[in-house]
Amino acid sequence: MTLNWIKASKQLNIKGLILLALAVFSFTQPVFSQEGIIDTALVIQGKELFKGNCAACHNAKKDMTGPKLEGVSAKWATEVGDFEGKSSEEWLYDWIRNWKTPVDAGVPYAVEMQNYDPSVMQTNLGLADEEIKAILYYVDNSEALNKQTVVVDNLDAEDPTSNINWLLGFLIVALLIAALALAKITKTLNRAAVSKSGVAETEGKPFFKSGFFKTLVTVIIAALVIYLLASQAISLGRQQGYQPMQPIKYSHALHAGEYAIDCKYCHTAAVEGKHSNIPSTNVCMNCHKMIQSGPKHGRKEIAKIYAAIGYNPLQGTYFDKENTSAKEVEEVFTKFIDQDKDNKEIKAATAQDYKNVIEMYDKPIEWVRIHNLPDHVYFNHAQHVNVGKVECQTCHGNIQDMEVVEQHSPLSMGWCINCHRNTEVDLGNEYYKDFDKLQKMKELHNSVTVEDIGGTECQKCHY
């Protein structure tokens, strides 16, 4: 009887300590009011929606093709207020989905805003209220993720989490000390009880030598190996995060971001063809006949464009390739690059920089391809850009912020299928106007996704 009590006592003490530790850890987690604290999950959600639907024309902090969006909710509340029985928030949501709705209703501020820029704002009919709320929350708190701080109403006040974290750490340490002390006391009492009963104390087998422990370790190792094999097999051939260096240091952050050049101005084939295209040097020369120096690299990188196309930047003419020697070409580009010598903001050119430019003379620029689908996958850029109205950022990420472009999305089959399942079809598009069946489907279900029109069928992408 005494031995049974001792065994039960050991089990209860061990289980009790574990349960007590979990209970204390759970109930001492800090809980705060949401007022005055940034909801980082909502900011992250809003950021992704913003990149996919707004970032082509808008920035949270500065004007681009469209105006900056930070504070737009407060602006509409001030300028619109309640109008014709609807709140400023409702009118703003209508504007985001289809800017013509508040304009046609005669909302004065909307009528004023339609003349902001000749460019027409795209419709976003598929955005739900909660998604628009997340976007607006992000543009008002776009720096929260970078700062990684808890924002409170009183900025001079002490961080409210600091004292709680110290208290939580103290309680956990105290609990561990108490657990060790209780374990020692329990062991001492059990030995005393065994000694009093007159029964010889038997040494138990260590836990790590038990059959249960060995089986558990085997199962964990097997599961880990299977998981690693499966994950590596699934990721085979994928290049998410691939960011090669290019022969010319072309900054999308400068061109697409700061200067707000539309992606389709350079990548013209994305609008009309199955494949997008690498811009030709002729497209570069549309601007760089006049713009001969950059803010970061000066003339070094632009000189590579001139060399590849055979342009003499000193004379503003193209080289007579048959009557121009290699030495003359070298002298031209050396003099051109040397114009940066007095510019202290530009890093001085090295011997390798001069060599790189000369080696590109009268040769095609060998850009490194980043996005590459398998041969058995069919993808049509024009279909997505023209009919689907998919923004470049949806697949390629926040391209206007990339100094060096990388593959943003996994471009996996599951990623594409999930997009087709969740993306609503704009049946107001000219392409779908005669599809009566789809119009009736939308009336019944309020929305039609790409999946509903066969977007997840195997033969759509594999042929």
N, C-alpha and C positions, 0 to 999 in steps of 0.2 A: 504493500500500500504506500509506503513512504517513497519507494523508488518511483512509482507511477506519478506521485505528486511532484516529485523533483523534475521528472521529464516534462510534465505538463507545465510546471512553473517556468522551465527554460523556454518552452515554445511560446507561452503567453508573454514572457518578458521580451523575447525577440520580436514577436509580432506587434506587441504593444509599443515598443520603441519605434518600429518602422511606421506604424499608423500615426503615432504622436508626431513624428518628424514631418510626415506628409501633411498632417492637419495644421501644424504651426506654419509650415511653409506656404500652404494655400491661403490661410486666413491672414497672413501678414503681408500679402502682396499689396502694393500701393494702389489705391483706387482714388481717382480724381474726378472732379467735375469736368465735363467737356468744355465748359465755358472758358474761353481764353487760351485753349490749348489746341495746337494744330493737329488735325486728323491726318496723319501721314498716309494712312491707307487710302483715304479719299483723294489726297494730293497725287499719289501714285496712279490711281485709277484715272483721275482727270488728266494727268500728263500723257498717258497712253492714248486716251481719246482725243486730246488736243493734237498730238502728233499725227494721228490718222485722219483728222477731219479739218483742222484749222491751220496747222503749221506752214502749209504751203504759202499762205498769204499774210499770216498774222504772227506777232511775237507778243509775249506778255509785257515786255518792258519797253519796247520801242516800235515806232511806226515802220511798217514795211509796205507791201502792196496795199494792205489794209491797215487801219489804225491799231495802235497797241491796245491790248485787251485788259490790262490791269485796271481795276476800278470801274469796269464797264457796268456792273450791276448798280453801283452807287450812282453812276452817271445817269442811267436810265431812270432810277428812282427820283432823281432831282429834276431831270428834264421832262419826263413823261408823267410820273405819278399815276394816279387812277384816271383812266380815260375810257369813256364809253362803257363803264361798268366792269372793266378789266384792270388788274393791277399792272404796275410797271414790269414786274417779274414775268407775268403772263405774256405781255407784249414783247419782251426781250426774247422769251422762248420761241414765240412765233417768228421773230426776226431771224433767229439762228436757224430755224428749220426752213423758212422760206421768206426772205426779206420783203417780198412783194405783199405779203399778207398785211402787215401793219401799214405799209405805204398805201395800199388800196383802201384801207380803212381810214386813211386820213390822219394818222398819228403824226403830229407836226415834226417831232424829232426824227422819226423814221424817214419822212419826206426830205428832211435836211440831210440826213446821213446817206441817202442813196446817191447823192452827188459828191461824195467824198473822193471817189476815184472812178475813172472811166471803166475800170474792170468790174465785171458783174460778180457778185458774191455767189458761190455755189449753194445749191439747196442741200439741206441735211435732214430730209424727211424721216429718215430711219432713226434719228436720235430720240431716245426716251427722255422724260423729264429728269429722271435720276442721273442720266448720262450728261445732260446739259448742266445740271447742278454740279456734277463733279468737275466738268471743264471750267466753269466759272469759279469754283473753289480753288482750282489749281492756279488759274491766272492771277488770282489775288494772293496766293501763297507760293509762288513758283520758286522762291529762294529757300523755302523751309527745308527741302531735302538736302540742299548743299550745306546749310548751316548746321543741320542736325542738332537743333536746340529745341527746348520746349518754350514756346512763346506764351508769355503771360501778359495780363493787362498792365501790370506795373513792371516796367523793364528794369527798374532799379532794385526790385525785390529779389530776395534769395531764391534760387531754384527750389520749388516746392518738393522735388523728388529727392533732394540731397539728404535731408534729415531722415526721410523714410528709408532710404537705402542704407544709411548708417545703422538705423534701428533694426532693419531686417538682417543685416550682416551680424550685428551683435547677438540677436536672438538665435540665429543659426549656430554661431560659435558656442553660445551658452547651452543650446540643446545638445550639441555634440559632446560637450564636456559632461553634461548631466547623463547622457546615454552611456558614456564610458564608465562614469562613476557607478551607475545602476548595474551595469554589466559586471563590474568588479564585486559589488556588494552581493549580487545574486549568486555569483560563482562561489564566494566565501560562505554564504548561508547554505548553499547546496552541499558543499563539502562538509560543513558542520553537521547537517542533517544525516548525510551518509555515514559519517563517523559515529554519530549517536546510535544509528540503527544497527551498527555492527556488521554491516554488509560491506565487503571489500569493493572499493571504487574501481570501476573498469574504465580503461582509457578508450574513448570513442574514436572511430576512424575519422581522420581529417576529411573535411567536406570535399576538398579538391581531389581526394582519392576515391570518392564514391562513384558508383556507376552512373548516377543521375548527372553529376557534374561533367563526366567524360562525354556522355551522350549529348548534353546541352552544348558543350564546346564543339563537338563534331557537327551538330545541326547548324550552329551559327556560322562555322567556317564554310560548310557546304552551301548555305544560303548566300553568303558573301561572294563566293566564287561564281555561283550561278548568276547572281545579280551583275557582277562585273563583266562576265562573258556576254550577257544579254545586252547591257547598256553599251558596251563597246561595239557589239555587232550592229545595234540599231544606229549608232552614230557613225558607222563606217561610210566614208565618202562625204560626210557633211562638213561644212566649212564655216559654221557660225563663229563670228569673231575674227575671221580671216582678214588681215589688214596688211597687204604687201606694200612695199615702197615702190613708187612709180618713177619712171625715168624723168618726169618733170614734177616738181613739188607744187602741184595744183591744189589750192585750198578751196574746198566747197564752202567752208565757213565764211570766207571772204566773198566769193562770187554769188553763191545762192543765199547766204545769210546776210552779210552786211550790205551787199549791193542788190540783193533781192532779185537776181536774174532767174527767171522761170526755168525750171528743169528742162521743159520741152523746147526751149529756145536752142539749147545745145543738142539735146537728145531727141531730134526731130522724128526719128523712126518709131519712137515709142507711141506716137499718136496714130501712125498709119500702118505700122507693120507688126508682124509677129514678134520680131526681135527688136530690142532697143539698139542704139548704135553708139559707138565711140565718136565724138565730134571730130570732124576733119579740121586740119589746120586752117582751112579757109574760114571756118566759123570763128576760130580764135582771132584771126586777123581782122575780123569786122571791128573789134575793139582795139586790138593791140597794134594796129598801124599808128594809132594816136597815143595809146597808153603804153609807154616803153619801160616803165619801172614799177615795181611793186612795193608795198609798204614793209614787207618782211625780208624778202630776198633781193630786192633791188632789180638789177638787170640780168642777173645770172640765169634765172629760170626762163624768163621771157626770151632771152637770146637763143635758147634751145629751139623754141618755136620758129624763130627767124631762120636758124640754121637748117632745120628740117625742111622748110618750104623754100629755102634759097633766097631769102629776103635780105637786102643790104639796108640795115637801119640807119646808117650814117647818110646815105644818099636818098633813102625813101624809094628805092627801085629794086627790082629783082636782079640777081646776078646773071650775067651772061655766062652760063656754065661751061660753054665750049672754050671761051677765051679768058676765063678767070682761073688763075693758078691757086693751088692749095695754100701757098704762102700769103697771097693777097686776101684770101678768105680769113685766114688766121689773124692777119693784121686788123681787118675790119672789126672782128668780134672782140679782139683784145682791146682796141680803142673804145669800143662801145661799152664793154664791161668796166673798163677803167674809169668811166665817168662817175662811178660810185665811190671812188677813193676818198673824196672829200666829205662823203656822207657818213657821219659817225654813227648814225642809227642803223646802218646796214653792215653786216659782218663782211669783212674783207674777203675777196675772192682768193682761193688757193690755186695752186698749179693744177690740181685735179679738176677744179671748176672750169678753167679754160679748156682743159683737155676734153671734158665731157661735152662741152658745146661744139668744139671742132669735130668731134667724132660723129655728131648727129647731122652734119652737113649733108644735104641732099639725100636723106634717108627717112623712111617712114618712122613715126614715133611708136616704139614698141610698148604700148600700154599693157599692164598686167591685168588680165580679166579677174574679177572678184566674184561675181555671181554666176554660177554655172550649174544648170540643172542636168540630170542624167539624160542620155539620148532618148530613152523610152518615155519621157515626160513631155506632153504638149502644153505649152503655155503661150498665150497670145497677148502681147502688150496692148495692142489696139483695142481688143475686146474689153479689157479691164479698164483702160483709160477712157475710151469713148463711151461705151455702153454702160459699164459698171461705175463710171465716175470715181474710180479708186485713185486716191492721191498717192504720189510717189512715196511719201513717208510711211504709208501703211505697210509696205513691204521692205523698204530700204532704210527705215528709221529716220531719225531727226537729221537728215542729210545736211541741212543748212547750218548745223553746229559742228560738223566733222572737218577737222583740219586734214586728216588723212582718212579716206573712206574705208569702212570695214563692212563685212557682211553682217547686217543687224539681225535678221530673222534666220531661223533654222532652215527654212525652205523645205521642210519635211512634208511627207504626205499628210500626216496628222495635223500639222499646222495649217495646211491648205484646206483640208476638210472642215476643220473647226471654223475657219473663216467663212466658208460657204454655208455652214449651218447657221451662223449667227448674223450674216450680212443680209439686210433686207434689200429687195430689188425695187428700184425706183420705177414704178409702172407709168409714171408721167413721161418717161423717156420716149422719144419718137419711135424707137425700135420696137417697143411693146404695145403701141397704141391699138393694134388690131388683134391682140391676144385676149379675146373675150373670156376664155376660161380662167386666165390669171386674174382678170378684173373681178370676176365673180368670187374667186378664191380669196382675194383681199377683202371683199365685202363680208365674207363669212368669218375669216380669221384675223382681220385687221392688218395683216401683214403677209408678205410673201418673201421667203428667203431664197437664196441661190439654190439651196438644197431642194426646195419645192419645184424648181424648174429643171431638175436633173443635174445639179451641180456636184453631186457626190457619186454619180454613176461612173463605173470604171472607164468606159470608153470615152468619156469626156476628156480625160487627161492621158489615157494610155491607148495607143493604137498600133 
